[in-house]
Amino acid sequence: MRFIAMEEAFAIPELQAGFPVPRTETSARWIKDWGQRLCDYTTHRLSDMDEHGIDIQVLSLTAPGIQGLTDARQAVTDARAANDHLAEVIAGHPDRFRGLAALPLQDPEAAVAELRRAVGELGLSGALVNDHTTGTYLDDPRYEPVWAALEELHVPLYLHPGAPPAEPWRVLAGRPELQGPLWSWGAETGGHALRLVFGGVFDRHPRATLILGHMGEFLPFQLARLDSRYARQEHRPLTRKPSEYFGRNILITTSGVCSPAALAGAVLAIGADAIMFAVDYPFEDTAEAVRFLEQAPVSDADRAKISHRNAERLLHLKP
């Protein structure tokens, strides 16, 4: 079976946006191992792909990436450098790697220009951002030109966790193990995605595509609740039910959630056409991710959609 992995990280230590600052309970052993693998493309990465049958990794700058910067000029410089680097890596292994651009959303006009350059000149397949940018979310009016450009270029935006917290979250106080990928990142990113739905982004940009990792950051399993509560609100400005934006404008990947039950539920909730495979390399185990999809309780036709066909369609890749 062909595998295209949609959420696979890289890092560039020289950038100010380089390595993430550890702010979770992850052990030092794993931080060291990931640090070695994030900057590597051949010794560790390709051998891991070959061993486990990954045909293509879709690469993106590791969190917090550009969203970790507060200086807009530095963000523009680092985004351009990261995208140039990524294009060079892909050019060296064009059959094995594709890429999602980093965007300097600190300067929306520059972000639009960089998106057009990354897609049109560098051949990247879309963009990835790490949650909010200095406390602003993508439903803010300043980002309307970004959504318009994504529509025009017909490329997706991957909304990934990992930006520095916009403000203290009291529910995490005294429970550091909840901070980060174990729980809070999913809740934060899922909330960001709901801002886009309820902020009318997809009504204004009906051809825009958003990707959520980690089996949809909890949201596919809450759609009935969203619809029920929205139907009872006094003001209902959306043109569709909240659930109807999922599977149309919002797609998901399996990254880091190797759960047959969760995948089966996601297929029932939003359809196999809206789900793509991902490992979350190097933070998750490739062998486990591949074995999970190979054995998942879905039809062979749906398995093929999830493993590669949906990604090929979305990213305009030849089968």
N, C-alpha and C positions, 0 to 999 in steps of 0.2 A: 504493500500500500504506500502511496506517495504521501509525504508529510511536509507541509509548510507551517513553520512555527512563527507565530505572529508577534510575540512580545519578548524579544531577546536583546539583552542589554549590552552596551559597551561603554567604556570610559576613556577619557583622555586626561591624564594627570596634569598636563601643562595648563589646562584651562582653569580659570577661576571657578567654572561650573563643573570641575572634574569629579572627584570622588565624593560620594555622599558623606556627610558628617554623621557618624553613628549616633542615633538618638533612640534606639530601641534596646531591648534586652538580648539581642543576638550575641552569641558567644564570640570571643575573639578568634577562635579557631576558624569559624565560618567567615568572618570578616577578612581574615588573611587569605583564605582560599579564593573567595570571590574577587579580591583585589588582583590576584594573579590572573584570573580567567577573564575579567572584564576588559583588560587591555590586550588580550591575545586573540588572534584570528586563525592561527594554523596549528600551533603545538597542542593546545587543549581543545579549542572550539571545533575545528574541522574533524579532528579525530573522534570527538564525542558525537558529532553529527553522523559520521560514517559508521561508527559502532552501532548506533541505534536507529539508523534509517531515516534521518532527517534530511530531506532533499534541499530545503531552503530555510535559512533563518532570515526573518525580517528584523533588522537591527535598529535600535534606538538608543539615544544617549541616556545613561542611567540616571535615576532620580537622585537629587532634586533637579539636576540639569539646569537649564536656563532659568527655571522658576525659582532657583535658589539665590538669584542675584537681585540686588536692589538698585544697582546703577544701570540705567537704560543703555548708555553707550557701551558699557562692558557687555551687557546682554546681547547687543547687536553684534559686537565683535566675536564673542564666544559662539553664538549661534552660527555665524558664517563659517568660522573655523571648524566647528563640529561637523557641519554639513559638507564642507570640502573634504574633510578627513573621511567621512562616511562614503562619499562618492569614490574616493580613491580605493578604499577597501573593497567596495563592490566591483570596481573596474578590474581589480586583481583576481576576483573570483566571481565572475558574472553569472555563473550557473548555480552558485550556492548562496549568495547573499542579495537581499534587497534592503531598502532602508526607509525609515520615517524621519522627516526633518525635525530639527529643533527650531522653535520659533521664539523670537524676542518679544513676547507680548507686552513687555514693559513699554514698548513703543509700537502701538498697533499699526501705524503706517509702515514702519520698518518691517514688522512681522509679515504684512501682506507682500511687500517687495521680496522678502527672503523666501516666502512660500512659493512665489512665482519663479524665482531663480532656482530654488531647490528642485521643483518639479520640472520646469521647462528647460533648464540648462544642465542640471546635475542628474536628472532622471530618477529622482526619489519618488516614492509611491504614495506620499501623503505626509502627515505630520503627527507628532506626539507631544503632548504637554503634560506636565505633572501637577494636576489639580489647579489651584488658584495661583495667580501671579501678584505678589505683594498685596494680598488681601482682596483682589478683584476677581470676579468670576465671569465666565464666558457668556453670561446673559447680559452683561453690562453693555449699554449702547455703543461704547467705544469700540467694541469688537464686531460690530455689524459688518465692516468691510472685510474682516477675516472670514466670516461665514459666507459672504458673497463670493470671495475668491475660492473658497473650498468648493462651493457649488459650481462655479464657472470651470474650474480645473477638473472637476469630477474626481476628487480624491478624498479619502476619509481623514478624520481627526481622531486619534486615539487619546482618550482621557485616562491618564495613569495617576496613581497616587504618588505621594512623596514630597510635596512642597512643604517647606517649614510651616508649622502651625500658624494660622492667621491670628489666633487668640487662644488663651488657655481654655481647656475644656475640663470643667470641674469633675465630670464623671470619671476622668482618668487620674485624678489626684490620688496619690498613694497606691496606684495600681500601674506601675510602669510596664508591666508585661502586656497590658492592653494597648499600649502605644505602638503604632506602626502596623506592619503587615498582619499581625495576629488578629487585630480587630479594627482599630480606629481609622486606618487608611481606607478600608472598604466603606465604612460608614460615611467618612468625609467625601469620598469620591462619588459614592451613590447620591449623597445630598447635592453635590455639584450637578450631577446629571439631571436630577429632578428640578433644579433651578432652571435648567435649559428647557425642559418640557413645559413647566408651568410659567416660565417667562416668555413663552411663545416663539422661541428661536426656530423651531421646526415648522411653525405655521408661516413665519416670514421667509424661511429658507427650506422649502419642502423637499428639495433634492439633496440636502446636506446629510452626511452620514457620520455618526459618532460611534466609536468602538469603546466598549468597557471590558476590561479584563476580569480575571478572577471570578468567572461564571456570572458576570454582570453585577458585581459588587452588591449582592443580596437582592437586587431589584426584581429579577424575573419571578421571584417567589412571593412578591408583595403586590402584584398587579391587580388582583381582585380587590384587595384592600384599598389601593389607590383609587380605583374606579368607584367603589362604594362610597368612600368619604367625599370624593370630588363631586359626585352626583348630588350630595346633600349640602353643598356650599351655596351660599347666596349668589355669588358672582362666579360664573363659569365661562371665561372668555375663550377657552380653547376650541378649536374646530373639530377635535376628536376626543374620545375618551383617553385618559392618560395611558392606558395599556396599549392603545393603537399606535403609539409612536415607537414601541418596541417591536423589533422585527421588520420595521420599515426604515425609520431613521436611526434607530439605535440597535447595533449588533453587539455581540459579546464574544469573548474567547474563553477557553478553558484554563487559562494560565493559573497554575498553582492550586487548582481544585480538582484533584484526581478522585472524584466521587461519582460512582455510577448512579447513585440516587439523585444527586444534583444535576447531572447531565440529562437523565431521563426527565426530570422535572422541567429543565430548561427547554428541552425539545417540545414537551407538551405546552409550555407557556408561550414560547415565541416562535417555535418551528426550527427545524434543522437548517433551513436556508439562512438563518441569522446567527449561526454559531460557527466559530473557527477554532482550530487547534492552536495551542501555544504551550510552551514549556515554562517560560519565565527563567531562562538560562541567564546567569549561572546560579540563580538563587534557589531553583528547584532541580529535581533529578530527572534527567532526560529519559532514562530507562523506565522510570515509574510512569511518566507522562505518556509515553508511547504504549506501554503495556495496558494502561488504563483505557485508552481509546480502542485499542485492538480488542479488548474484552468487554467493552461497555455494552449494555443491553439496548442497542439500537440496531436498526436494519443496516444491511451492507450499503444500501443506497445512501442512507443518512450518514453512515460512517465515512463514506467517500466525500460527501459534501463538507463535513466537518474537518476532515484531515487535509483537504487540499482544494476542492472545487470552489468553495465559497471564496477562499482567499484569491484564487486565480481570477475569479470574476471581479472581485472588488478592486484588486490591485492591477488589473489589466495584464495578467501574466499569461503566457502561452502554456497550455496544458503539457 
